[in-house]
């Protein structure tokens, strides 16, 4: 063989694609152990050495991914929903395992700066975490699609493109909460969240909850639905508004843990006991859920698995490989604690 061996030479000798060679040499978990060993053996025999800088220049890639966080109202100065903090740690570890650097920044709702990450080659792809009002954010998704930016987001499906999204099975999560309340004979239910198209994840949780209740001859009265964003204060105020109007219920489903924690405070201030008078369940299983009083029952979204899914799918998009949509839906798990038992 004349000249230095290339990844294409390895692909030829190993009987695999060049992109598979690149993943195998990075130690990607998307490549089987058998294929990884075969590629490594061929590379050793050919005395192949990885020239990362040259490879990046040829591919116009930076070996960097970007995570863009939407600024959320919080009780501290972080402006980051605590649910995404644990997911961010998982994304960081997944990137390191794949040999990628990670940029982290806040999203701004006033411009299209997030597209610049791809156009300036600062990052090969983007992971979007949180986006506030989905209806308001749709034009930004469309701009990303128009500029052929490689991106994935956590949450609701983007314009009928499920390969761009990793999400929890929110409807199933809502039905798990309904089943739990039914088992407790607590079917006079309130829902605190947003049931509109502006918040597709909350809406899907409510739909799963309501559909399962209806299957048992029950439903959530419109009078017992209060709109809230995902903060403790919003959950607190929404619950206070129900109580101020003398609306009674024996079970409450908060569309997020933060909403449910705020609701518990409102209930307790009104002299109601949790769970004796009102059983409360949230959604997310943030660390705070285990340390509030009482400990919060909730639907867990496994952020470790979610972070790995986001990175895997984004790298598949970057390398133009097919995405297994079955590996893009995170199964929910009901975590029962003191607030509903």
Rosetta blueprint (number, residue, H / E / L):
1 X L
2 X L
3 X L
4 X L
5 X L
6 X L
7 X H
8 X H
9 X H
10 X H
11 X H
12 X H
13 X H
14 X H
15 X L
16 X L
17 X L
18 X H
19 X H
20 X H
21 X H
22 X H
23 X H
24 X H
25 X H
26 X H
27 X L
28 X L
29 X L
30 X L
31 X L
32 X L
33 X H
34 X H
35 X H
36 X H
37 X H
38 X H
39 X H
40 X H
41 X H
42 X H
43 X H
44 X H
45 X H
46 X L
47 X L
48 X L
49 X L
50 X L
51 X L
52 X H
53 X H
54 X H
55 X H
56 X H
57 X H
58 X H
59 X H
60 X L
61 X L
62 X L
63 X L
64 X E
65 X E
66 X E
67 X E
68 X E
69 X E
70 X E
71 X L
72 X L
73 X L
74 X L
75 X L
76 X L
77 X L
78 X L
79 X L
80 X L
81 X L
82 X H
83 X H
84 X H
85 X H
86 X H
87 X H
88 X H
89 X H
90 X H
91 X H
92 X H
93 X H
94 X H
95 X H
96 X H
97 X H
98 X H
99 X L
100 X L
101 X E
102 X E
103 X E
104 X E
105 X E
106 X E
107 X E
108 X L
109 X L
110 X L
111 X L
112 X L
113 X H
114 X H
115 X H
116 X H
117 X H
118 X H
119 X H
120 X L
121 X L
122 X L
123 X L
124 X L
125 X E
126 X E
127 X E
128 X E
129 X E
130 X L
131 X L
132 X L
133 X L
134 X H
135 X H
136 X H
137 X H
138 X H
139 X H
140 X H
141 X H
142 X H
143 X H
144 X H
145 X H
146 X H
147 X L
148 X L
149 X L
150 X L
151 X E
152 X E
153 X E
154 X E
155 X L
156 X L
157 X L
158 X E
159 X L
160 X L
161 X E
162 X H
163 X H
164 X H
165 X E
166 X E
167 X E
168 X E
169 X L
170 X H
171 X H
172 X H
173 X H
174 X H
175 X H
176 X H
177 X H
178 X H
179 X H
180 X H
181 X H
182 X H
183 X H
184 X L
185 X L
186 X L
187 X L
188 X L
189 X E
190 X E
191 X E
192 X E
193 X E
194 X L
195 X L
196 X L
197 X H
198 X H
199 X H
200 X H
201 X H
202 X H
203 X H
204 X H
205 X H
206 X H
207 X H
208 X H
209 X H
210 X H
211 X H
212 X H
213 X H
214 X H
215 X H
216 X L
217 X L
218 X L
219 X L
220 X L
221 X L
222 X H
223 X H
224 X H
225 X E
226 X E
227 X E
228 X L
229 X L
230 X L
231 X L
232 X H
233 X H
234 X H
235 X H
236 X H
237 X H
238 X H
239 X H
240 X H
241 X H
242 X H
243 X H
244 X H
245 X L
246 X L
247 X L
248 X L
249 X L
250 X L
251 X E
252 X E
253 X E
254 X E
255 X L
256 X L
257 X H
258 X H
259 X H
260 X H
261 X H
262 X H
263 X H
264 X H
265 X H
266 X H
267 X H
268 X H
269 X H
270 X L
271 X L
272 X L
273 X L
274 X L
275 X L
276 X L
277 X L
278 X L
279 X E
280 X E
281 X E
282 X E
283 X E
284 X E
285 X L
286 X L
287 X H
288 X H
289 X H
290 X H
291 X L
292 X L
293 X L
294 X L
295 X L
296 X L
297 X E
298 X E
299 X E
300 X E
301 X L
302 X L
303 X H
304 X H
305 X H
306 X H
307 X H
308 X H
309 X H
310 X H
311 X H
312 X H
313 X H
314 X H
315 X H
316 X H
317 X H
318 X H
319 X L
320 X L
321 X L
322 X L
323 X L
324 X L
325 X H
326 X H
327 X H
328 X L
329 X E
330 X E
331 X L
332 X L
333 X E
334 X E
335 X E
336 X L
337 X L
338 X H
339 X H
340 X H
341 X L
